[in-house]
Amino acid sequence: MKQTFFIAGTDTDVGKTVISCGLLARARLDGKTTAAIKPVASGCEQTPEGLRNSDALLLQQTMTMDLSYDQVNPVALEPAIAPHIALQEAGRRINAEQLVGYCRGVMMRRADLTLIEAAGGWRAPLSPREMYSSVPQKLNIPVVLVVGMKLGCINHATLTAEAIIRDGVRLAGWIANRAEPEMSRFEENLATLKGLLPAPCLGVVPHLNDTSPESVAHYLCLPNQ
């Protein structure tokens, strides 16, 4: 069965790429083919080959399908700022339908597992009129939510889950990623989230020194379509 999921986060810098690569590695270890796309990436570096984003490169290296960089990251932006602001400053426009087209191109490769990684949180804007959340809505694919385990995560996670469901998108599961090693009352916060979020917990990733995809995969299970 071919599966596609949108990887969303409760905020920026909660470990969406680390978790995405862990899921790709989990699927590969289970004998599945994988593909991934990060349609929009800011914070790219100039290279002889053009703008390159470290997160997109890691996705490209981890997946089993042979995709070009431009397929993995079709919209590359240099400033490490909100994508809609970087697009404005560059005099560029992008809409959800264009991103959907890029995603469908990767989905047509028919990998067993395809991941589409968001930029920022669920309500990150693409333009003054569109949110990034329009992409999974238009694709009609379920979401896996990465929860950065830190102070305030319960509020961020429950509000994001409410917004996903209100938008008519299925929340397939969520993953707790311990972003802060010294988070106070970690277990209590985790238990609260398990009681509040209306989807299964697909894994609890501790704070790791080794964040290689294979190391992260050990703590994850794959969602159901």
C-alpha positions as CSV (number, residue, x, y, z in Angstrom):
1,M,0.0,0.0,0.0
2,K,1.4,3.4,-1.1
3,Q,1.3,6.0,1.7
4,T,1.8,9.8,1.7
5,F,1.9,12.0,4.8
6,F,2.4,15.7,5.4
7,I,4.9,16.3,8.3
8,A,3.8,19.4,10.2
9,G,5.3,20.9,13.4
10,T,3.9,22.7,16.4
11,D,6.5,25.5,15.6
12,T,9.7,26.0,13.8
13,D,12.8,24.2,15.0
14,V,10.9,21.3,16.6
15,G,12.8,18.7,14.6
16,K,10.6,18.0,11.6
17,T,13.5,17.0,9.4
18,V,15.1,14.8,12.1
19,I,11.7,13.0,12.5
20,S,11.0,12.9,8.8
21,C,14.4,11.2,8.2
22,G,13.8,8.9,11.1
23,L,10.5,7.8,9.5
24,L,12.2,7.3,6.1
25,A,14.8,5.2,7.8
26,R,12.1,3.2,9.7
27,A,10.4,2.5,6.4
28,R,13.6,1.4,4.7
29,L,14.5,-0.9,7.5
30,D,11.0,-2.4,7.0
31,G,11.9,-3.1,3.4
32,K,9.9,-0.1,1.9
33,T,10.9,2.3,-0.8
34,T,10.7,6.0,0.2
35,A,10.6,9.5,-1.2
36,A,10.4,13.0,0.3
37,I,9.9,16.6,-0.7
38,K,10.4,19.8,1.2
39,P,8.7,22.1,-1.3
40,V,9.8,25.4,0.3
41,A,13.0,25.9,2.3
42,S,14.5,29.1,3.6
43,G,18.0,29.4,5.0
44,C,19.7,28.0,1.9
45,E,23.4,28.4,1.1
46,Q,24.9,29.4,-2.2
47,T,26.9,26.5,-3.7
48,P,28.4,25.9,-7.2
49,E,25.3,23.9,-8.0
50,G,22.9,26.7,-6.7
51,L,21.0,27.3,-3.5
52,R,21.1,24.3,-1.2
53,N,19.3,23.6,2.1
54,S,20.8,21.3,4.7
55,D,17.4,19.8,5.7
56,A,16.5,19.1,2.1
57,L,19.9,17.5,1.4
58,L,19.4,15.2,4.4
59,L,16.0,14.1,3.1
60,Q,17.6,13.5,-0.3
61,Q,20.3,11.4,1.2
62,T,18.0,9.4,3.4
63,M,15.2,8.4,0.9
64,T,15.6,5.3,-1.3
65,M,14.3,7.0,-4.5
66,D,16.8,8.8,-6.7
67,L,15.5,12.3,-6.9
68,S,17.3,15.5,-8.0
69,Y,17.7,18.3,-5.6
70,D,15.3,20.5,-7.5
71,Q,12.6,17.8,-7.1
72,V,13.2,17.5,-3.4
73,N,13.4,21.3,-2.8
74,P,11.8,23.2,-5.8
75,V,11.6,26.5,-4.0
76,A,14.9,27.4,-2.3
77,L,15.3,30.7,-0.5
78,E,18.5,32.1,0.9
79,P,17.5,34.2,4.0
80,A,16.8,32.1,7.1
81,I,13.5,33.9,7.7
82,A,9.8,33.1,7.2
83,P,9.3,31.9,3.7
84,H,6.6,34.3,2.7
85,I,8.9,37.2,3.7
86,A,11.8,35.7,1.8
87,L,9.6,35.4,-1.2
88,Q,8.5,39.0,-1.0
89,E,12.0,40.2,-0.6
90,A,13.1,38.2,-3.6
91,G,10.2,39.5,-5.7
92,R,8.8,36.0,-6.1
93,R,5.3,34.6,-5.8
94,I,4.3,31.1,-5.0
95,N,0.8,29.6,-4.4
96,A,-0.5,26.4,-3.0
97,E,-1.4,25.0,-6.4
98,Q,2.2,25.3,-7.6
99,L,3.4,23.4,-4.5
100,V,0.7,20.8,-4.9
101,G,2.0,20.2,-8.5
102,Y,5.6,19.8,-7.2
103,C,4.3,17.3,-4.5
104,R,2.3,15.3,-7.0
105,G,5.4,15.0,-9.2
106,V,7.2,13.2,-6.4
107,M,4.1,11.2,-5.4
108,M,3.9,9.9,-9.0
109,R,7.2,8.1,-8.3
110,R,5.0,5.6,-6.3
111,A,7.3,5.1,-3.4
112,D,5.8,2.9,-0.6
113,L,6.2,5.9,1.7
114,T,6.3,9.6,0.6
115,L,6.7,12.4,3.1
116,I,6.0,16.1,2.4
117,E,7.7,18.3,5.0
118,A,6.2,21.6,5.9
119,A,8.0,24.9,6.6
120,G,7.3,26.3,10.0
121,G,4.0,25.6,11.8
122,W,0.5,24.8,10.5
123,R,-0.4,28.4,10.0
124,A,2.8,29.5,8.2
125,P,1.8,31.9,5.4
126,L,2.7,31.4,1.8
127,S,1.3,34.8,0.9
128,P,-1.1,37.4,2.3
129,R,-4.0,35.2,1.0
130,E,-2.8,31.6,1.5
131,M,-1.4,29.4,4.3
132,Y,0.9,26.4,3.9
133,S,-1.8,24.3,5.3
134,S,-3.7,24.6,2.0
135,V,-1.2,22.1,0.5
136,P,-2.3,19.0,2.5
137,Q,-5.9,20.1,2.2
138,K,-5.6,20.2,-1.6
139,L,-3.7,16.9,-1.7
140,N,-6.2,15.3,0.7
141,I,-3.4,13.6,2.6
142,P,-3.2,12.9,6.4
143,V,-0.8,14.8,8.7
144,V,1.8,13.6,11.2
145,L,2.4,16.2,13.8
146,V,5.9,16.7,15.3
147,V,5.6,18.1,18.9
148,G,8.7,19.9,20.2
149,M,8.7,18.9,23.9
150,K,9.4,22.2,25.7
151,L,7.5,24.6,27.9
152,G,4.3,25.6,26.1
153,C,4.1,22.4,24.0
154,I,0.7,21.4,25.3
155,N,-0.9,24.6,24.2
156,H,0.9,24.6,20.8
157,A,0.1,20.9,20.2
158,T,-3.6,21.0,21.1
159,L,-4.2,24.3,19.1
160,T,-2.4,22.8,16.1
161,A,-4.4,19.6,16.3
162,E,-7.6,21.6,16.5
163,A,-6.7,23.6,13.5
164,I,-5.7,20.5,11.4
165,I,-9.0,18.8,12.2
166,R,-11.0,22.0,11.6
167,D,-9.4,22.3,8.2
168,G,-10.8,18.9,7.3
169,V,-7.5,17.1,7.4
170,R,-7.0,13.8,9.2
171,L,-4.4,13.8,12.0
172,A,-2.8,10.3,11.5
173,G,-0.6,10.6,14.6
174,W,1.9,12.6,16.5
175,I,5.5,12.3,17.6
176,A,7.1,13.7,20.8
177,N,10.5,15.1,20.1
178,R,12.5,16.1,23.2
179,A,13.9,19.4,21.9
180,E,15.1,20.5,25.3
181,P,17.1,17.9,27.3
182,E,16.2,19.4,30.7
183,M,12.5,20.0,30.2
184,S,10.8,20.1,33.6
185,R,8.1,17.5,34.2
186,F,8.7,15.8,30.8
187,E,6.8,12.6,31.7
188,E,3.8,14.6,33.1
189,N,3.6,16.7,30.0
190,L,3.9,13.7,27.7
191,A,1.1,12.0,29.6
192,T,-1.1,15.1,29.3
193,L,-0.5,15.2,25.5
194,K,-1.4,11.5,25.2
195,G,-4.7,12.2,26.9
196,L,-5.5,15.3,24.9
197,L,-4.4,14.7,21.4
198,P,-7.0,12.8,19.3
199,A,-4.5,10.6,17.4
200,P,-2.0,7.9,18.3
201,C,1.5,8.7,19.6
202,L,3.8,7.2,17.0
203,G,7.0,7.6,19.1
204,V,8.8,9.5,21.8
205,V,12.3,10.5,20.7
206,P,14.6,11.4,23.6
207,H,17.3,14.1,23.3
208,L,20.0,12.4,21.3
209,N,23.6,13.1,20.7
210,D,23.4,11.0,17.6
211,T,20.5,12.2,15.5
212,S,21.2,10.0,12.5
213,P,18.1,8.7,10.7
214,E,18.8,5.1,11.9
215,S,19.2,6.2,15.5
216,V,15.9,8.1,15.4
217,A,14.1,5.3,13.6
218,H,14.6,3.1,16.6
219,Y,12.0,5.2,18.5
220,L,9.4,5.4,15.8
221,C,6.6,3.4,14.2
222,L,5.0,4.2,10.9
223,P,1.6,5.8,10.8
224,N,-1.5,4.1,9.1
225,Q,-2.9,5.8,6.0
